[in-house]
Amino acid sequence: MATINTQPPQVMSKEEGQQLAYELQKRLVQCCIDFIREKKLNDVERVDFNADALHHSAEHGEWTPATDSCCVIEGYDVEYGFFEIGRSL
């Protein structure tokens, strides 16, 4: 059985929080770029990603059923036009 963290959240300044958000944003964008190149998805223009209830998964060190996510890939293909591919888990 997993233990629940009862400690109060770490207090940080607004600047520290912004820096952490920037670091995460850089990682996510680079991951999208690498995936697009690897899969040769050159027509992808946009990726929307959302995940919630991440604290449960973070406590366990892996994705748990409590964490929901959604990812939508959008782009424009010359032959087929606009496309949108989405998946929720």
Helices and strands as residue ranges (DSSP letters): H 14-38, E 44-52, H 54-60, E 68-77, E 81-88
